[in-house]
């Protein structure tokens, strides 16, 4: 059975070049892509890719965290992945992150979104790549508003493995985030 482990390096939370300045593309790139996205078949490691797992795109419209700037980051612990979800405007084949909480303690439901007390749906937690439509290639850094981000060739390789295992759209894979030094 396939499962995913995200090995989050604690230094990923230290993403600001200048901690006293506001969040921005120019400031929030330190310690980018320090985490590991690891796919297992039972206990056998199949593939391992660098990823960004801490919400470092958290200013302007993406400043939705409640307790800390990176509060939309998926918290340490268990989550599920709904495979091959609708990409909307994202590049390639993407996946939804479901049935978990963010660092702020807010629930991410079956549709990869949070629902506020008044019923408004907020955000979309996904696994996607760093592809930039504007650049026509991967961007220099992974910008996460709470998603798990990897470069486009790694996401394509991950998806190739899922297809080889005949994983279908909306099929669920268990995952876990562990924090390491």
PEFEN-V451891 format. One record per residue. RES is the residue in three letters. SS is DSSP state (~ for helix, > for strand, _ for the rest). PSI is psi as a letter, one per 20 degrees, with the letter a starting at -180 (* if undefined). D_CENTER is the distance of its C-alpha to the mean C-alpha in Angstrom with 2 decimals. Layout:
# PEFEN-V451891
res: (RES/RES)
ss: (SS/SS)
psi: (PSI/PSI)
d_center: (D_CENTER/D_CENTER)
This chain:
# PEFEN-V451891
res: (UNK/UNK/UNK/UNK/UNK/UNK/UNK/UNK/UNK/UNK/UNK/UNK/UNK/UNK/UNK/UNK/UNK/UNK/UNK/UNK/UNK/UNK/UNK/UNK/UNK/UNK/UNK/UNK/UNK/UNK/UNK/UNK/UNK/UNK/UNK/UNK/UNK/UNK/UNK/UNK/UNK/UNK/UNK/UNK/UNK/UNK/UNK/UNK/UNK/UNK/UNK/UNK/UNK/UNK/UNK/UNK/UNK/UNK/UNK/UNK/UNK/UNK/UNK/UNK/UNK/UNK/UNK/UNK/UNK/UNK/UNK/UNK/UNK/UNK/UNK/UNK/UNK/UNK/UNK/UNK/UNK/UNK/UNK/UNK/UNK/UNK/UNK/UNK/UNK/UNK/UNK/UNK/UNK/UNK/UNK/UNK/UNK/UNK/UNK/UNK/UNK/UNK/UNK/UNK/UNK/UNK/UNK/UNK/UNK/UNK/UNK/UNK/UNK/UNK/UNK/UNK/UNK/UNK/UNK/UNK/UNK/UNK/UNK/UNK/UNK/UNK/UNK/UNK/UNK/UNK/UNK/UNK/UNK/UNK/UNK/UNK/UNK/UNK/UNK/UNK/UNK/UNK/UNK/UNK/UNK/UNK/UNK/UNK/UNK/UNK/UNK/UNK/UNK/UNK/UNK/UNK/UNK/UNK/UNK/UNK/UNK/UNK/UNK/UNK/UNK/UNK/UNK/UNK/UNK/UNK/UNK/UNK/UNK/UNK/UNK/UNK/UNK/UNK/UNK/UNK/UNK)
ss: (_/>/>/>/>/>/>/>/>/~/~/~/~/_/_/_/_/_/_/_/_/_/_/_/_/_/_/_/_/_/_/_/_/_/>/>/>/>/>/>/>/_/_/>/>/>/>/>/>/>/>/>/_/_/_/_/_/_/_/~/~/~/_/_/_/_/_/_/_/_/_/_/_/>/_/_/>/>/>/>/>/>/>/>/>/_/_/_/_/_/_/_/_/>/>/>/>/>/_/>/>/>/_/_/_/_/>/>/_/_/_/_/_/>/>/_/_/_/_/_/>/>/_/_/_/>/>/>/>/_/>/>/_/_/_/_/>/>/_/_/_/_/_/_/_/_/_/>/>/>/_/~/~/~/~/~/~/~/~/~/~/~/~/~/_/_/_/_/_/_/_/>/>/>/>/>/>/>/>/>/_)
psi: (p/q/q/p/p/o/n/o/p/h/i/h/i/m/i/p/g/o/h/i/r/r/q/r/h/h/h/k/i/q/k/p/l/i/r/p/o/p/p/q/o/d/i/p/p/g/q/p/q/q/r/p/i/p/o/i/m/l/r/c/h/j/m/i/q/g/h/q/h/k/i/i/p/p/r/p/b/q/r/q/p/o/q/l/r/p/i/d/j/q/p/a/p/r/q/q/p/r/l/a/q/r/h/i/j/p/p/o/a/i/j/k/r/q/p/r/h/j/j/p/p/p/a/o/o/r/o/a/a/j/p/o/h/g/h/k/r/q/r/h/q/p/o/p/j/i/r/o/p/r/r/h/h/g/g/h/g/g/h/g/g/g/h/h/j/k/p/q/p/i/q/p/p/q/r/p/p/q/p/q/*)
d_center: (21.51/18.01/15.42/12.20/12.08/9.53/12.12/11.12/13.99/15.38/16.34/12.80/13.84/16.75/15.28/18.36/21.15/23.60/22.60/25.46/24.36/22.23/18.66/18.67/17.63/20.64/19.78/16.05/15.60/17.05/15.40/12.68/10.91/12.76/10.57/11.22/9.64/12.90/14.33/17.61/20.57/22.04/22.44/22.57/19.75/19.33/16.84/14.82/12.61/11.46/7.85/6.58/5.09/7.60/8.16/10.84/11.53/13.46/16.95/19.04/17.69/14.28/16.21/15.76/15.23/18.42/19.14/17.42/15.78/12.34/13.03/10.13/7.93/7.64/10.99/12.47/13.83/13.46/11.24/11.88/10.56/12.82/13.44/14.45/14.11/15.85/14.28/16.22/16.08/13.16/14.38/14.97/13.97/10.61/9.56/9.15/7.81/11.20/13.84/12.39/12.73/11.14/13.03/15.58/16.38/15.66/15.15/12.47/14.91/15.68/14.82/11.16/12.90/14.85/18.62/20.81/24.27/25.93/23.86/21.71/18.23/15.60/12.22/10.03/6.67/5.62/4.98/7.13/9.17/10.92/13.96/16.18/18.83/20.96/21.12/21.16/19.05/15.90/15.74/16.65/13.50/9.77/9.50/6.58/8.08/5.69/2.63/1.39/4.86/8.23/11.70/13.43/15.88/13.50/11.68/15.33/16.43/13.93/15.18/18.69/18.56/17.45/20.34/22.67/22.03/22.77/19.63/20.25/18.37/17.35/17.93/15.97/14.61/14.42/11.84/12.15/10.72/13.73/14.54/16.97/19.35)
